[in-house]
Amino acid sequence: MKSKIKIALLILAGLFLLVQFIPVDRSTPEVVPAQDFLTAVNAPPAMASLIKNTCYDCHSYQSEYPWYARVAPVSFWIQGHINEARSHLNFSKWTTYEPAKAAHKLEECFDEVSSGEMPMASFTWIHPEAQLSDAQVSALAQWFQQTYRSTVQ
């Protein structure tokens, strides 16, 4: 029985090592500052800092990968999460959105932040600096709403 367990553990260890050689595509287009959301809407420094700390790792081409994002299978999960997040909203290509789509994205930002859906708990438990206080949630949601209103006028 012990030899079967040893063999199973060796096989699992071997598979773990082999899966490390499967590359994860982290390539991104060059960031064009003029297309960036924070530049386009001329965000105040406090809001820009808050948005960069809580949103940009997943919702832009400016992701900063922690060391564990290079270890499979976690690397696959993180990159999949980032790819999905960017497909919903990518602050790095903000000015490429049609005006109606950009306005809708601002509405969604307001809804997601004010409801507590964003930033996601799976992100903030590892990145405590991205956790928002009630005051920050209120300020950020209000700012998204104000920015939305200024775009639809």
C-alpha positions in Angstrom: 0.0 0.0 0.0 2.8 2.4 0.9 4.5 1.8 -2.5 1.3 2.7 -4.3 1.0 5.9 -2.4 4.7 6.7 -3.2 4.2 6.0 -6.9 1.0 8.1 -6.9 2.9 11.0 -5.2 5.8 10.7 -7.6 3.5 10.8 -10.6 1.7 13.9 -9.2 5.0 15.6 -8.5 6.2 14.7 -12.1 2.9 16.1 -13.5 3.3 19.3 -11.4 6.8 19.8 -12.8 5.8 19.1 -16.4 2.9 21.5 -16.3 5.4 24.3 -15.3 6.7 24.1 -18.9 3.4 25.0 -20.4 3.7 28.7 -21.2 1.1 31.3 -20.3 0.6 34.1 -22.8 1.1 37.4 -20.9 1.8 39.4 -24.0 -0.1 42.7 -24.3 -0.2 45.5 -26.9 1.9 48.5 -26.1 0.0 50.9 -23.8 -0.9 54.1 -25.6 -1.2 56.8 -22.8 -3.7 58.8 -24.9 -6.1 55.9 -25.0 -6.0 55.3 -21.3 -9.1 55.9 -19.2 -7.4 58.0 -16.5 -5.9 60.3 -19.1 -9.0 60.5 -21.3 -11.3 61.5 -18.4 -8.6 63.6 -16.6 -9.1 61.8 -13.4 -8.1 63.6 -10.2 -4.9 62.2 -8.6 -6.8 60.6 -5.6 -9.3 58.8 -7.9 -6.5 57.8 -10.4 -4.5 56.2 -7.6 -7.6 54.4 -6.2 -8.6 53.1 -9.6 -5.0 52.0 -10.5 -4.7 50.1 -7.1 -8.1 48.4 -7.4 -8.9 47.9 -11.1 -5.9 48.1 -13.3 -4.3 44.7 -12.5 -7.2 43.0 -14.2 -8.8 45.6 -16.3 -5.9 47.1 -18.2 -2.7 46.1 -20.1 -0.8 47.4 -17.0 -1.1 44.2 -15.0 1.5 43.6 -12.4 2.0 39.9 -11.9 3.0 38.5 -8.5 5.5 35.7 -8.2 2.9 33.0 -7.8 1.4 34.0 -11.2 4.3 32.1 -12.7 3.5 28.8 -11.0 1.1 26.5 -12.7 -1.8 25.8 -12.3 -2.3 29.1 -10.6 -0.8 30.9 -13.6 -3.5 29.5 -15.8 -6.3 30.7 -13.5 -4.9 34.2 -13.0 -4.3 34.8 -16.7 -7.7 33.4 -17.6 -9.2 35.8 -15.0 -7.3 38.8 -16.4 -8.3 37.9 -20.0 -11.9 37.7 -19.0 -11.8 40.9 -17.1 -10.2 42.7 -20.0 -12.8 41.4 -22.4 -15.5 43.1 -20.2 -13.6 46.3 -19.6 -10.1 47.4 -20.6 -9.1 50.8 -19.2 -6.0 50.8 -21.5 -8.1 51.1 -24.6 -10.8 53.4 -23.3 -10.8 55.9 -26.1 -11.4 53.1 -28.6 -14.9 52.5 -27.2 -17.8 54.1 -28.9 -19.3 56.9 -26.7 -22.4 54.9 -25.9 -20.3 51.9 -24.9 -18.0 54.0 -22.8 -21.0 55.5 -21.0 -22.4 52.0 -20.4 -19.1 50.9 -19.0 -19.1 53.9 -16.5 -22.6 52.8 -15.4 -21.3 49.3 -14.9 -18.4 50.6 -12.9 -20.7 52.5 -10.7 -23.0 49.4 -10.2 -20.1 47.0 -9.5 -18.3 49.3 -7.1 -21.4 50.5 -5.2 -22.7 46.9 -4.8 -19.4 45.6 -3.6 -18.9 43.2 -6.5 -15.7 45.0 -7.4 -12.9 44.7 -6.6 -13.5 41.0 -6.3 -12.9 39.3 -3.0 -10.6 36.7 -4.7 -8.3 39.7 -5.6 -8.5 41.7 -2.3 -7.7 38.8 0.0 -4.4 38.5 -1.7 -4.0 42.2 -2.3 -5.1 44.0 0.9 -4.0 47.3 -0.5 -6.9 47.0 -3.0 -9.6 46.6 -0.3 -11.9 49.6 -0.2 -13.2 51.2 2.9 -16.9 52.3 3.0 -15.8 55.9 2.4 -13.6 54.8 -0.6 -16.5 52.8 -2.1 -18.8 55.7 -1.8 -16.3 58.2 -3.2 -15.3 55.9 -6.1 -18.9 55.0 -7.0 -19.9 58.7 -6.8 -17.0 59.7 -9.1 -17.9 57.0 -11.6 -21.5 58.3 -11.6 -20.4 61.9 -12.0 -18.1 60.9 -14.8 -21.0 59.0 -16.5 -23.3 62.0 -16.2 -20.7 64.3 -17.7 -20.3 62.0 -20.7 -24.0 61.8 -21.5 -24.7 65.5 -21.4 
